[in-house]
Amino acid sequence: MRPSSGAAESRASRSCPRPAWTAVPLPLQEVAATASRRAEPRAWLRAVSWLVDSARLHPRACATTVAVARDLAARMDYTEGTVLFDLAGTARRCAVSTATVKRHVRVLRELGALAWVRHGSRRNLRLPGRSYAGTATVYAATVPARYDASRGHRLSGTGYGARVVGVTEGGRREAVRAVRRTGNPASRAGRSTVRAPQSPGLCPRVRKAEMDGGSNDTSRRRARRRTRSSTPAGDTERMRRSPWQVARDVTVARQVRPLVGWTQREGLRRLAYALRPLIDQGLDSHDIAAELHAWYLDWCPASPAAYITAQLRQRAVRGVPAAGHREVPNAEFRAAVARAAGGHTAEAGPGGVCEPLTIEGLSRAEVVDLRSAGAADPGLVRTAVDLLGEDEARRLYTHRLVRQALGTTRFAGSGSAYSRRSSVDFPAPLGPRGTARPWP
């Protein structure tokens, strides 16, 4: 038998498939059954680009697949990584047909980069004001294990709940090689021949003051003048702070930073400056930590001080006070509790035993008003837990509001008797007289 030539061998080697890859079967394309881990939009786009451009595992993956993935990532929830499908809108924005969008979404699912959170249906939900409204399909961004293995990621856990906890030595070497190949594009882009050269000396170029005679007492007049400094929240002007006030702010910031995880990367002086509005309201370090925890951040801002300043400015514009300065309970809540008890508070019954408070006498409008007030003031929800019991409070305020209120109390003091629950089911809405009715 004649041996094959080198050209034939090279053609045969190029036609040989890459390491064995099989598409993710349909039953494993659900969030509850997938082997891929959850991801945020930016990390997910990097994984999709690697799967399509570098790995080339799926024969039908192409640039359109990446375009569809970019459209999904632009509308994706930043923390959960979930997105509504929006078939018609995705096709319009990507300038392709709906059949093409369906095909490339299926490619992403078979690559392990998408998983179903909820299957859509055409059943009419009969929403008020709309003749027809179907159930939308919800996808979750996932990263397959093949991508983590190529990058040398070390994972903790399995399935959708796995997370990256470190990098192997091989992954670290690959990351260093990638940086050396690409260099630093930011530094190259910053160079420009149009800009003036840097100062040759250590001191910057400062224009000299022109003296036309007389004495220059600018510094003396400035020292006598009472200057004002801008506040972090940007709502009211304050006089310049004395050194002991600044030292007190830094002390409070030093106590707050270990209590709030996402502020630990910020410097003490910048953090103290951002916390000035809360310090001026008379809040101590534990109250400030409880206020920051009440924002429910599960991600770390790149600049915590700037984020705190922006949030306080928005709250000042909306007129939302700090959590530690609300009167709990207020008159409206006490009146609602009295109405819930049948027009009176917990009084002794015929047997000499106090009758428990209930919410059966509340109308639907009163329930809506109480839930709106509880969303703005967690103290109302905590008071309802004390007066009505946790089960009745969850019926009245929903599991989410009670969980958030109890979580805020838990952060505010270590000796709190409240505890958080892991249930995410919401109670059925109340009927006209407090009776439960099924969800639509």
Buried (B, 14 or more C-beta within 10 A) or exposed (E): EEEEEEEEEEEEEEEEEEEEBEBBEEEBBBBEBBBBBBBBBEBBBBBBBBBBEEBEBBEEBBEBBBBBBBBBBEBBBEEBBBBBBBBEEBBEBBEBEEEBBBBBBBBBBBBBBBBBBBEBEEEEEEEEEEEEEEEEBBBBBBBBBBBBEBBBBEBEEEBBEBEBEEBEEEBEEBEEEEEEEEEEEEEEEEEEEEEEEEEEEEEEEEEEEEEEEEEEEEEEEEEEEEEEEEBBBBEEEEEEBEEEEBEBBBBBBEBBBEBBEBBEEBEBEBBBBBBBBBBBBEBBBBBBBBBBBBBEBEEEBEEBBBBBBBBBBEBBEEEEEBBBEBEEBBEEBEEBBBBBBEEEBEEEEEEEEEBEBBBEBBBBEBBEBBBEBBBEBBBBBBBBBEBBBBEBBBBBBBBEBBBBBBBBBBBBEEEEEBEEEEEEEEBEBBEEEBEEEEEE
